[in-house]
């Protein structure tokens, strides 16, 4: 193994150390700049996750529980659904616009989702003329994009940063704006959209009309979900079992409850 290969392997091991506690069953995991998908293939083989990898120069094929998509990092928002965990390994320095990537990742992370970035740190000598970032520069980019750094640092050759969205949004099925609608989510007349602040407390942003509630389209959960697809979570009294699985497979967090909305949200406060 050459010196550069040993340096690259140390970055890979750093990523795996950060990832492993988060790879729980059913998680949707995104590899941004996946190359040939080697790391993601290994994760899918060893953990009960569903993986998606994107790379603009993709040539490899997917496999069971693994989808590979030819896509630039700056267009990650085009992917369907949300991701419980996203990472990029030794790729950030290749992105043409990291700010756009981070801003779009803010919208693609699931409830309590995590983004992990591992790359060469500024000043390291790799023998390649490339522009590398310091951990401070990455923290600044993350913060400006609405992502909160929760674990950052540097090792001999690499920096690492783990971040989560500062704000989270939840759509609540309601008829009167005060209590949870007692019927099926898709039949609710309105959806109250709440957003958490930096302390985890929820505040009402707006109330959206469900124009599909009295049409046959209400039977298509995804048509109804499209009304609130900017939300990472739903709160309802009832959702059909088959629809629950479809939504959860897309990374949507589901909460169930009855009664006063504010009382339920108080119990859901997320730090």
C-alpha positions as CSV (number, residue, x, y, z in Angstrom):
1,X,0.0,0.0,0.0
2,X,1.4,3.4,-1.0
3,X,1.6,6.3,1.4
4,X,-1.3,8.1,-0.3
5,X,-3.4,4.9,-0.2
6,X,-2.7,4.6,3.5
7,X,-3.8,8.2,4.0
8,X,-7.0,7.6,2.1
9,X,-7.7,4.4,4.1
10,X,-7.4,6.4,7.3
11,X,-10.1,8.8,6.0
12,X,-12.3,5.8,5.2
13,X,-11.8,4.4,8.7
14,X,-12.7,7.7,10.2
15,X,-15.9,7.8,8.3
16,X,-16.9,4.3,9.3
17,X,-16.2,5.2,13.0
18,X,-18.6,8.1,12.7
19,X,-21.2,6.2,10.7
20,X,-21.4,2.9,12.6
21,X,-23.4,4.1,15.7
22,X,-26.1,5.6,13.3
23,X,-26.7,2.6,11.0
24,X,-29.8,1.2,12.6
25,X,-32.4,-0.9,10.8
26,X,-34.4,0.7,8.0
27,X,-32.4,3.8,7.8
28,X,-32.2,5.5,4.3
29,X,-28.5,6.3,3.8
30,X,-27.1,8.6,1.0
31,X,-23.5,8.6,-0.2
32,X,-22.7,11.8,-2.1
33,X,-19.8,11.5,-4.5
34,X,-20.0,7.7,-4.2
35,X,-17.6,6.9,-7.0
36,X,-18.1,3.2,-7.8
37,X,-20.2,2.8,-4.7
38,X,-17.6,0.7,-2.9
39,X,-18.3,2.1,0.6
40,X,-22.0,2.0,0.2
41,X,-21.9,-1.6,-1.0
42,X,-20.0,-2.6,2.1
43,X,-22.4,-0.8,4.4
44,X,-25.4,-2.5,2.8
45,X,-23.8,-5.9,3.2
46,X,-23.1,-5.4,6.9
47,X,-26.0,-3.2,8.1
48,X,-29.8,-3.4,7.6
49,X,-30.0,-0.1,5.7
50,X,-31.3,1.0,2.3
51,X,-28.6,2.9,0.4
52,X,-28.6,5.5,-2.4
53,X,-25.4,6.8,-4.0
54,X,-25.0,9.7,-6.3
55,X,-22.0,10.7,-8.5
56,X,-21.8,12.7,-11.8
57,X,-19.3,10.2,-13.2
58,X,-21.1,7.0,-12.1
59,X,-20.4,3.8,-14.1
60,X,-21.3,1.1,-11.5
61,X,-24.7,-0.6,-11.0
62,X,-26.9,-0.9,-8.0
63,X,-27.9,-4.0,-6.1
64,X,-30.3,-5.2,-3.5
65,X,-31.2,-2.4,-1.1
66,X,-28.8,-0.2,-3.1
67,X,-29.6,2.4,-5.7
68,X,-26.9,4.3,-7.7
69,X,-27.9,7.5,-9.5
70,X,-25.8,9.7,-11.9
71,X,-26.3,13.1,-10.3
72,X,-24.2,16.1,-9.2
73,X,-24.0,16.9,-5.5
74,X,-25.5,20.3,-6.1
75,X,-28.6,18.6,-7.5
76,X,-29.2,16.3,-4.5
77,X,-32.6,18.0,-4.0
78,X,-33.9,16.1,-7.1
79,X,-33.8,12.8,-5.3
80,X,-37.2,11.6,-3.9
81,X,-37.7,11.2,-0.2
82,X,-35.6,12.1,2.8
83,X,-32.5,10.5,4.3
84,X,-31.8,9.6,7.9
85,X,-28.1,9.7,7.2
86,X,-26.0,11.3,4.4
87,X,-22.3,11.4,4.1
88,X,-19.6,12.5,1.7
89,X,-16.1,11.0,1.8
90,X,-13.1,12.6,0.2
91,X,-15.4,14.4,-2.3
92,X,-16.2,17.9,-0.9
93,X,-13.2,19.4,-2.5
94,X,-14.5,18.3,-5.9
95,X,-17.9,20.0,-5.5
96,X,-18.2,23.1,-7.7
97,X,-20.6,24.8,-5.2
98,X,-20.5,23.4,-1.6
99,X,-22.8,26.1,-0.4
100,X,-25.6,24.9,-2.8
101,X,-24.9,21.3,-1.8
102,X,-25.3,22.0,2.0
103,X,-28.4,24.2,1.4
104,X,-30.0,21.4,-0.5
105,X,-29.0,18.7,2.0
106,X,-30.8,20.8,4.7
107,X,-34.1,20.0,2.8
108,X,-33.2,16.3,2.3
109,X,-32.4,15.2,5.8
110,X,-35.0,13.3,7.7
111,X,-36.3,14.0,11.3
112,X,-33.1,14.1,13.4
113,X,-31.1,13.3,10.3
114,X,-27.3,13.6,10.2
115,X,-24.9,14.7,7.5
116,X,-21.2,13.6,7.9
117,X,-18.4,15.2,5.9
118,X,-14.9,13.7,5.8
119,X,-12.2,15.1,3.5
120,X,-8.6,16.1,3.3
121,X,-7.9,19.0,5.6
122,X,-6.4,22.3,4.5
123,X,-2.6,22.2,4.2
124,X,-2.2,18.4,3.8
125,X,0.2,17.3,1.1
126,X,-1.4,14.7,-1.2
127,X,0.7,15.3,-4.3
128,X,-2.3,16.6,-6.1
129,X,-2.9,20.3,-6.8
130,X,-6.4,20.7,-5.2
131,X,-8.1,23.1,-2.9
132,X,-8.9,21.6,0.5
133,X,-11.0,23.1,3.3
134,X,-10.3,23.7,6.9
135,X,-12.8,22.5,9.5
136,X,-13.6,26.1,10.3
137,X,-14.5,26.9,6.7
138,X,-16.8,23.9,6.6
139,X,-18.5,24.8,9.9
140,X,-19.2,28.3,8.5
141,X,-20.7,26.8,5.3
142,X,-22.8,24.4,7.3
143,X,-24.1,27.1,9.6
144,X,-25.0,29.5,6.7
145,X,-27.0,26.6,5.1
146,X,-29.2,26.0,8.2
147,X,-27.2,23.0,9.4
148,X,-26.0,22.8,13.0
149,X,-22.5,21.3,13.5
150,X,-22.6,18.9,16.5
151,X,-19.3,17.0,16.2
152,X,-16.3,18.5,14.3
153,X,-12.6,18.1,14.4
154,X,-9.3,17.3,12.6
155,X,-7.0,14.3,12.5
156,X,-3.6,13.9,10.9
157,X,-4.8,14.2,7.3
158,X,-8.5,14.8,7.4
159,X,-11.2,17.0,9.0
160,X,-14.6,15.7,9.9
161,X,-17.9,17.4,10.5
162,X,-21.3,16.0,11.7
163,X,-24.3,18.3,11.3
164,X,-28.1,18.2,11.7
165,X,-30.8,20.6,10.5
166,X,-31.3,23.6,12.9
167,X,-35.1,23.6,12.2
168,X,-37.5,20.8,11.6
169,X,-41.0,20.9,10.2
170,X,-44.1,18.8,11.0
171,X,-47.5,18.7,9.3
172,X,-50.4,18.2,11.6
173,X,-53.8,16.9,10.3
174,X,-56.5,19.2,11.8
175,X,-59.9,20.5,11.2
176,X,-60.1,23.3,13.7
177,X,-56.4,24.3,14.0
178,X,-56.5,23.3,17.7
179,X,-56.9,19.6,17.9
180,X,-55.6,16.6,15.8
181,X,-58.1,15.5,13.1
182,X,-59.8,12.3,14.4
183,X,-60.0,10.6,11.0
184,X,-57.5,9.5,8.4
185,X,-54.6,11.9,7.6
186,X,-55.5,12.2,3.9
187,X,-59.1,13.2,4.7
188,X,-58.1,16.1,7.0
189,X,-59.4,19.5,5.8
190,X,-56.3,21.4,6.7
191,X,-52.7,20.7,7.7
192,X,-51.1,23.0,10.3
193,X,-47.4,23.4,9.6
194,X,-45.2,23.8,12.7
195,X,-41.4,24.5,12.8
196,X,-39.1,23.8,15.7
197,X,-36.8,26.6,16.9
198,X,-33.2,26.2,18.1
199,X,-34.5,25.1,21.5
200,X,-36.7,22.4,20.0
201,X,-40.0,24.2,20.7
202,X,-42.6,24.3,17.9
203,X,-44.3,27.4,16.5
204,X,-47.1,27.6,14.0
205,X,-45.9,28.7,10.5
206,X,-49.1,28.4,8.4
207,X,-52.2,26.4,7.7
208,X,-52.5,24.7,4.4
209,X,-55.8,23.6,2.8
210,X,-56.1,20.0,1.7
211,X,-57.8,20.4,-1.7
212,X,-57.8,16.7,-2.2
213,X,-59.8,15.8,0.9
214,X,-63.1,15.7,-1.0
215,X,-61.8,14.1,-4.2
216,X,-60.8,10.5,-5.1
217,X,-57.2,11.7,-5.0
218,X,-57.4,11.6,-1.2
219,X,-57.0,7.8,-1.6
220,X,-53.5,8.3,-3.0
221,X,-51.4,9.1,0.1
222,X,-48.5,10.5,-2.0
223,X,-50.7,12.9,-3.8
224,X,-51.8,14.2,-0.4
225,X,-48.3,14.1,1.0
226,X,-47.1,16.3,-1.9
227,X,-49.0,19.2,-0.2
228,X,-46.7,18.9,2.8
229,X,-43.6,17.3,1.3
230,X,-41.3,20.0,2.8
231,X,-42.0,18.6,6.2
232,X,-39.9,15.9,7.8
233,X,-42.7,14.5,10.0
234,X,-46.5,14.0,10.1
235,X,-48.8,14.0,13.1
236,X,-52.1,12.3,12.7
237,X,-54.7,10.2,14.5
238,X,-54.8,7.5,11.8
239,X,-52.8,6.5,8.7
240,X,-53.5,3.3,6.8
241,X,-50.9,0.6,7.6
242,X,-49.8,0.2,4.0
243,X,-49.4,4.0,3.7
244,X,-47.4,4.1,6.9
245,X,-44.8,1.8,5.4
246,X,-44.7,3.7,2.1
247,X,-44.1,7.0,4.0
248,X,-41.5,5.5,6.3
249,X,-39.7,4.0,3.4
250,X,-39.4,7.5,2.0
251,X,-37.8,8.7,5.3
252,X,-40.9,10.5,6.7
253,X,-41.2,10.4,10.5
254,X,-44.7,9.5,11.7
255,X,-46.3,10.5,15.0
256,X,-49.7,9.5,16.2
257,X,-51.9,11.1,18.8
258,X,-55.3,12.6,19.6
259,X,-56.4,15.8,21.4
260,X,-54.8,19.2,21.6
261,X,-52.0,19.8,19.1
262,X,-49.9,22.0,21.5
263,X,-49.9,19.4,24.2
264,X,-48.7,16.7,21.8
265,X,-46.0,18.9,20.3
266,X,-44.8,19.8,23.8
267,X,-44.0,16.1,24.3
268,X,-42.2,16.0,20.9
269,X,-39.9,18.9,21.6
270,X,-36.5,18.1,19.9
271,X,-33.3,19.5,21.2
